[in-house]
């Protein structure tokens, strides 16, 4: 039984995104890309802390030492949230006008992260790329995306799932070699669902949970059959990202963004009967 959707913030943020759960510290990290802020939420004490960054934060991922790696337009930064410090550890190589977007680490500790044009429009189509970054070096780059989002791997890490938001689908890729992906087809077509797919996570059973921007919902999908299994309604229309967390990894945390009416820019959670798995860490 799904518990009631609970709002845990009152931020009135702009573009909340990139939620990731630290199972060691038992805290949730998330970002506000437009307001250039990084947040830490501790559910045990209901404490919300914030750290400002100097530019757009595309994503943050965990590191083995308890620090974070944050992808900013000019490079990758090591963030010590407790000390409120950020030290550049790698240059980005992105062209002017681009920023990083969604990113996650694979089982070997490599960061897979997308880039997109900051000023979206028809001219932005195909200007983004998907990168694989290891130890601060770009190992591979896949161009031709518009808004790269929603990265997940099957447990055996032989299949990679990825969203390019305007296509309204989840594509499947075979992981051929260390840094080599080969698209094998569409895993889930979301053309019939309200909104467009944004962030995505996977539960322990291999089902995909997808935030639907403009749709006010998170949908659960079976990547094997392409079917939509269930939908969770979210109070805000622009649902941007979701991740599993909590002591039992059965709490789904959901971020939203502000819409044209001024609603949104908050974090929600609801307890599910399925569990997620811990996030992989960069450079492990």
NULONU-997934 format. One line per 3 residues: number of its first residue (from 1); their letters; for each residue x, y, z of C-alpha. Coordinates in Angstrom, 2 decimals. Layout:
N
NUM) A) X/Y/Z  ...
END
This chain:
284
1) XXX) 0.00/0.00/0.00  1.35/3.42/-0.99  1.30/6.03/1.73
4) XXX) 0.11/9.55/1.09  2.47/11.75/-0.90  4.19/13.96/1.69
7) XXX) 5.82/17.32/0.97  9.02/17.64/3.02  10.20/21.10/1.91
10) XXX) 8.83/24.59/1.64  11.49/26.05/-0.63  9.59/27.52/-3.57
13) XXX) 12.67/26.64/-5.56  13.08/26.97/-9.31  14.46/23.73/-10.76
16) XXX) 14.93/21.06/-8.12  16.66/18.02/-9.58  19.35/15.37/-9.14
19) XXX) 18.21/13.69/-5.93  20.56/11.01/-4.58  20.46/9.09/-1.28
22) XXX) 23.56/8.54/0.84  22.92/5.25/2.64  25.91/5.77/4.97
25) XXX) 24.98/9.23/6.27  21.25/8.56/5.82  20.70/11.87/4.05
28) XXX) 19.24/13.00/0.76  21.11/15.37/-1.54  19.35/17.37/-4.24
31) XXX) 20.04/20.50/-6.26  18.33/23.60/-7.57  19.95/24.03/-10.95
34) XXX) 18.65/27.53/-11.70  19.30/28.92/-8.22  22.72/27.18/-8.10
37) XXX) 22.12/25.56/-4.73  22.96/22.16/-3.27  20.80/20.81/-0.43
40) XXX) 21.14/18.09/2.19  18.05/16.73/3.93  18.28/14.51/7.02
43) XXX) 14.91/12.79/7.62  15.75/11.64/11.16  16.02/15.25/12.36
46) XXX) 14.05/16.86/9.51  17.07/19.12/8.99  17.53/20.88/5.66
49) XXX) 20.93/22.47/4.93  22.02/24.43/1.87  25.27/25.26/0.09
52) XXX) 25.58/27.79/-2.73  27.67/27.06/-5.84  29.10/29.49/-8.39
55) XXX) 27.29/28.14/-11.45  24.62/25.71/-12.64  24.91/22.29/-10.98
58) XXX) 23.99/19.59/-13.47  24.19/16.70/-11.03  25.90/15.46/-7.90
61) XXX) 27.12/11.92/-7.22  28.50/10.32/-4.09  32.19/9.62/-3.52
64) XXX) 33.63/6.84/-1.30  35.01/9.26/1.28  31.65/10.89/1.95
67) XXX) 32.28/13.89/-0.30  30.35/14.61/-3.49  31.36/15.11/-7.10
70) XXX) 29.39/17.95/-8.70  29.24/18.57/-12.46  29.32/22.29/-13.29
73) XXX) 29.73/23.90/-16.73  33.44/24.55/-16.19  34.32/21.23/-14.62
76) XXX) 33.93/18.55/-12.02  34.19/19.65/-8.38  34.79/17.74/-5.16
79) XXX) 32.32/19.07/-2.62  32.68/18.70/1.12  29.20/19.61/2.23
82) XXX) 30.02/19.72/5.94  32.87/22.17/5.40  31.03/23.98/2.56
85) XXX) 34.01/23.72/0.22  34.24/22.93/-3.49  37.54/22.15/-5.23
88) XXX) 37.84/21.66/-8.97  39.19/18.21/-9.84  38.71/18.21/-13.63
91) XXX) 37.94/20.58/-16.49  34.72/19.97/-18.41  35.64/20.78/-21.98
94) XXX) 32.06/21.92/-22.63  31.48/24.62/-25.22  30.08/27.97/-24.13
97) XXX) 26.31/27.88/-23.69  26.20/24.25/-22.59  25.83/22.77/-19.12
100) XXX) 25.81/19.32/-17.64  22.50/17.69/-16.84  21.55/14.35/-15.30
103) XXX) 24.35/11.96/-14.31  25.00/8.74/-12.41  27.86/6.34/-11.77
106) XXX) 28.20/2.80/-13.05  29.44/-0.21/-11.08  33.08/0.68/-11.82
109) XXX) 32.77/4.18/-10.45  32.66/6.00/-13.78  30.39/9.02/-14.14
112) XXX) 27.99/8.99/-17.06  26.57/12.47/-17.51  24.71/14.32/-20.21
115) XXX) 25.17/17.85/-21.51  22.55/20.19/-22.95  22.21/23.72/-24.27
118) XXX) 21.22/26.13/-21.48  18.94/28.19/-23.71  16.50/25.61/-25.04
121) XXX) 14.68/26.03/-28.35  14.63/24.51/-31.82  18.28/25.45/-32.26
124) XXX) 19.17/23.30/-29.23  18.03/20.04/-30.76  20.90/17.57/-30.98
127) XXX) 23.41/19.91/-29.30  23.83/17.73/-26.20  26.03/14.70/-25.59
130) XXX) 26.41/11.79/-23.20  29.84/11.50/-21.59  31.66/8.81/-19.67
133) XXX) 34.13/10.36/-17.19  36.70/8.31/-15.30  39.26/9.82/-12.92
136) XXX) 38.57/13.24/-14.38  39.11/12.17/-18.00  36.47/11.82/-20.70
139) XXX) 36.63/8.22/-21.91  33.81/8.36/-24.44  31.30/10.84/-25.85
142) XXX) 28.03/10.18/-27.61  26.69/13.32/-29.38  23.29/14.12/-30.85
145) XXX) 21.10/14.32/-27.75  18.93/17.28/-26.78  18.16/16.82/-23.07
148) XXX) 19.95/13.69/-21.79  18.20/12.32/-18.70  17.33/9.27/-16.64
151) XXX) 20.32/6.91/-16.54  19.95/3.37/-15.17  21.71/0.02/-15.51
154) XXX) 20.38/-3.50/-15.12  21.93/-5.41/-12.25  24.37/-7.24/-14.53
157) XXX) 25.41/-3.88/-16.04  25.10/-5.33/-19.53  22.11/-3.12/-20.35
160) XXX) 21.94/0.65/-19.98  18.71/2.68/-20.05  18.66/6.32/-21.05
163) XXX) 16.16/9.08/-21.84  16.49/11.93/-24.31  13.50/13.88/-23.02
166) XXX) 12.02/15.23/-26.32  11.82/11.71/-27.77  9.38/10.68/-24.98
169) XXX) 10.93/7.24/-24.69  13.41/5.17/-22.74  16.07/3.68/-24.99
172) XXX) 18.04/0.53/-24.22  21.75/0.13/-24.96  24.01/-2.88/-24.84
175) XXX) 27.20/-2.22/-22.89  29.64/-3.69/-25.40  32.98/-2.75/-23.85
178) XXX) 34.25/-0.56/-21.03  33.12/2.73/-22.57  31.13/1.50/-25.57
181) XXX) 27.34/1.64/-25.86  25.26/0.26/-28.70  21.60/1.23/-28.94
184) XXX) 19.41/-1.86/-29.16  15.96/-0.27/-29.32  13.19/1.38/-27.35
187) XXX) 12.49/-0.12/-23.94  9.48/2.04/-23.04  7.43/4.37/-25.25
190) XXX) 5.89/7.12/-23.11  4.14/8.96/-25.91  0.73/8.13/-24.46
193) XXX) 1.50/9.37/-20.95  0.87/12.95/-19.89  4.11/14.94/-19.81
196) XXX) 7.62/14.07/-21.00  10.12/11.79/-19.25  12.80/13.41/-17.11
199) XXX) 14.75/11.74/-14.28  14.58/8.00/-13.65  15.59/5.38/-11.11
202) XXX) 15.35/1.61/-10.83  13.99/-0.54/-8.01  15.48/-3.82/-6.76
205) XXX) 13.15/-5.78/-9.05  14.47/-4.00/-12.14  11.41/-1.81/-12.73
208) XXX) 11.91/1.77/-13.90  10.41/4.73/-12.05  10.22/7.79/-14.30
211) XXX) 9.46/11.43/-13.42  7.08/12.97/-15.95  7.81/16.66/-16.52
214) XXX) 4.53/18.49/-17.15  2.57/15.37/-16.22  2.33/15.67/-12.45
217) XXX) 3.27/12.05/-11.92  5.87/9.33/-11.60  5.26/6.22/-13.69
220) XXX) 6.55/2.72/-13.00  7.44/0.74/-16.11  8.59/-2.74/-17.05
223) XXX) 11.55/-2.29/-19.39  11.27/-5.89/-20.53  7.72/-5.61/-21.85
226) XXX) 7.49/-1.85/-22.29  4.31/-1.75/-20.22  3.32/0.92/-17.71
229) XXX) 2.54/-0.79/-14.41  1.39/2.08/-12.20  1.33/5.84/-11.79
232) XXX) 1.89/7.97/-8.71  0.27/11.38/-8.77  2.44/14.27/-7.54
235) XXX) 0.91/17.61/-6.45  3.23/19.65/-8.70  3.06/19.50/-12.48
238) XXX) 6.78/19.61/-13.36  8.13/16.40/-11.82  11.87/16.31/-12.45
241) XXX) 13.58/13.40/-10.67  13.10/10.51/-8.25  15.25/8.17/-6.20
244) XXX) 14.86/5.53/-3.51  16.09/6.18/0.01  15.35/5.75/3.69
247) XXX) 16.59/3.18/6.18  14.93/0.34/4.26  15.37/1.94/0.82
250) XXX) 11.60/1.82/0.35  10.97/5.57/0.37  10.65/7.25/-3.02
253) XXX) 11.91/10.83/-2.96  10.66/13.10/-5.75  11.81/16.57/-6.83
256) XXX) 9.75/19.10/-8.77  10.31/22.40/-10.58  8.35/25.62/-10.64
259) XXX) 5.78/25.98/-13.42  4.41/29.12/-15.09  1.86/29.58/-12.28
262) XXX) 4.60/29.66/-9.63  3.77/26.24/-8.19  6.45/23.62/-7.62
265) XXX) 10.10/23.60/-6.68  9.66/21.17/-3.77  10.60/17.67/-2.59
268) XXX) 8.03/14.94/-1.87  8.26/11.40/-0.58  6.05/8.35/-0.34
271) XXX) 6.62/4.88/1.05  6.36/1.96/-1.35  6.25/-1.82/-1.06
274) XXX) 9.33/-2.15/-3.26  12.88/-1.16/-2.49  15.64/0.55/-4.36
277) XXX) 19.37/-0.05/-4.19  22.22/2.16/-3.08  23.80/4.57/-5.55
280) XXX) 27.20/3.73/-7.01  30.01/6.11/-6.06  32.40/8.03/-8.29
283) XX) 35.96/6.77/-8.42  35.39/3.84/-6.08
END
